[in-house]
Amino acid sequence: MAGHTVDAIKKKMQMMRVEKDAACERAEQFQHQLLLQRSLNEQVCSSLPAIQARFSGRGRWGMSFPVRSLTPTVPNEIFVDCDLSSGMIS
């Protein structure tokens, strides 16, 4: 009877280890995607002043129009920091 319990616990621990490894792999993939997206965001934000300068001032027929800020308004708090070494997500 005790042998079955030990085997069941070992099997459960193995399943949990596989699930943890899969979750860590997904976290690494998301971390990579996040880094790529941040790089793309930096490129876009660095090109905004030139674009705004190009389109600011007078319109095609001499009419002036306001230029809105095109900087992203997404707060940094939505980004998740993952410590992949400990497996913890904060």
Contact map, one row per residue, 1 for C-alpha under 8 A:
111110000000000000000000000000000000000000000000000000000000000000000000000000000000000000
111111000000000000000000000000000000000000000000000000000000000000000000000000000000000000
111111100000000000000000000000000000000000000000000000000000000000000000000000000000000000
111111110000000000000000000000000000000000000000000000000000000000000000000000000000000000
111111111000000000000000000000000000000000000000000000000000000000000000000000000000000000
011111111100000000000000000000000000000000000000000000000000000000000000000000000000000000
001111111110000000000000000000000000000000000000000000000000000000000000000000000000000000
000111111111000000000000000000000000000000000000000000000000000000000000000000000000000000
000011111111100000000000000000000000000000000000000000000000000000000000000000000000000000
000001111111110000000000000000000000000000000000000000000000000000000000000000000000000000
000000111111111000000000000000000000000000000000000000000000000000000000000000000000000000
000000011111111100000000000000000000000000000000000000000000000000000000000000000000000000
000000001111111110000000000000000000000000000000000000000000000000000000000000000000000000
000000000111111111000000000000000000000000000000000000000000000000000000000000000000000000
000000000011111111100000000000000000000000000000000000000000000000000000000000000000000000
000000000001111111110000000000000000000000000000000000000000000000000000000000000000000000
000000000000111111111000000000000000000000000000000000000000000000000000000000000000000000
000000000000011111111100000000000000000000000000000000000000000000000000000000000000000000
000000000000001111111110000000000000000000000000000000000000000000000000000000000000000000
000000000000000111111111000000000000000000000000000000000000000000000000000000000000000000
000000000000000011111111100000000000000000000000000000000000000000000000000000000000000000
000000000000000001111111110000000000000000000000000000000000000000000000000000000000000000
000000000000000000111111111000000000000000000000000000000000000000000000000000000000000000
000000000000000000011111111100000000000000000000000000000000000000000000000000000001001000
000000000000000000001111111110000000000000000000000000000000000000000000000000000000000000
000000000000000000000111111111000000000000000000000000000000000000000000000000000000000000
000000000000000000000011111111100000000000000000000000000000000000000000000000000101000000
000000000000000000000001111111110000000000000000000000000000000000000000000000000001000000
000000000000000000000000111111111000000000000000000000000000000000000000000000000000000000
000000000000000000000000011111111100000000000000000000000000000000000000000000000000000000
000000000000000000000000001111111110000000000000000000000000000000000000000000000100000000
000000000000000000000000000111111111000000000000000000000000000000000000000000000000000000
000000000000000000000000000011111111100000000000000000000000000000000000000000000000000000
000000000000000000000000000001111111110000000000000000000000000000000000000000000000000000
000000000000000000000000000000111111111000000000000000000000000000000000000000000000000000
000000000000000000000000000000011111111100000000000000000000000000000000000000000000000000
000000000000000000000000000000001111111110000000000000000000000000000000000000000000000000
000000000000000000000000000000000111111111000000000000000000000000000000000000000000000000
000000000000000000000000000000000011111111100000000000000000000000000000000000000000000000
000000000000000000000000000000000001111111110000000000000000000000000000000000000000000000
000000000000000000000000000000000000111111111000000000000000000000000000000000000000000000
000000000000000000000000000000000000011111111100000000000000000000000000000000000000000000
000000000000000000000000000000000000001111111110000000000000000000000000000000000000000000
000000000000000000000000000000000000000111111111000000000000000000000000000000000000000000
000000000000000000000000000000000000000011111111100000000000000000000011000000000000000000
000000000000000000000000000000000000000001111111100000000000000000000000000000000000000000
000000000000000000000000000000000000000000111111111000000000000000000000000000000000000000
000000000000000000000000000000000000000000011111111100000000000000000110000000000000000000
000000000000000000000000000000000000000000001111111110000000000000000000000000000000000000
000000000000000000000000000000000000000000000011111111000000000000000000000000000000000000
000000000000000000000000000000000000000000000011111111100000000000000000000000000000000000
000000000000000000000000000000000000000000000001111111110000000000100000000000000000000000
000000000000000000000000000000000000000000000000111111110000000000000000000000000000000000
000000000000000000000000000000000000000000000000011111110000000000000000000000000000000000
000000000000000000000000000000000000000000000000001111111110000000100000000000000000000000
000000000000000000000000000000000000000000000000000111111110000011100000000000000000000000
000000000000000000000000000000000000000000000000000000111110000111000000000000000000000000
000000000000000000000000000000000000000000000000000000111111111110000000000000000000000000
000000000000000000000000000000000000000000000000000000111111111110000000000000000000000000
000000000000000000000000000000000000000000000000000000000111111000000000000000000000000000
000000000000000000000000000000000000000000000000000000000111111000000000000000000000000000
000000000000000000000000000000000000000000000000000000000111111100000000000000000000000000
000000000000000000000000000000000000000000000000000000000111111110000000000000000000000000
000000000000000000000000000000000000000000000000000000001110011111000000000000000000000000
000000000000000000000000000000000000000000000000000000011110001111100000000000000000000000
000000000000000000000000000000000000000000000000000000011000000111110000000000000000000000
000000000000000000000000000000000000000000000000000100110000000011111000000000000000000000
000000000000000000000000000000000000000000000000000000000000000001111100000000000000000000
000000000000000000000000000000000000000000000000000000000000000000111110000000000000000000
000000000000000000000000000000000000000000000001000000000000000000011111000000000000000000
000000000000000000000000000000000000000000001001000000000000000000001111100000000000000000
000000000000000000000000000000000000000000001000000000000000000000000111110000000000000000
000000000000000000000000000000000000000000000000000000000000000000000011111000000000000000
000000000000000000000000000000000000000000000000000000000000000000000001111101000000000000
000000000000000000000000000000000000000000000000000000000000000000000000111111000000000000
000000000000000000000000000000000000000000000000000000000000000000000000011111100000000000
000000000000000000000000000000000000000000000000000000000000000000000000001111110000000000
000000000000000000000000000000000000000000000000000000000000000000000000011111110000000000
000000000000000000000000000000000000000000000000000000000000000000000000000111111000000000
000000000000000000000000000000000000000000000000000000000000000000000000000011111100000011
000000000000000000000000000000000000000000000000000000000000000000000000000000111110000011
000000000000000000000000001000100000000000000000000000000000000000000000000000011111001111
000000000000000000000000000000000000000000000000000000000000000000000000000000001111111111
000000000000000000000001001100000000000000000000000000000000000000000000000000000111111110
000000000000000000000000000000000000000000000000000000000000000000000000000000000011111100
000000000000000000000000000000000000000000000000000000000000000000000000000000000011111100
000000000000000000000001000000000000000000000000000000000000000000000000000000000111111110
000000000000000000000000000000000000000000000000000000000000000000000000000000000111111111
000000000000000000000000000000000000000000000000000000000000000000000000000000011111001111
000000000000000000000000000000000000000000000000000000000000000000000000000000011110000111
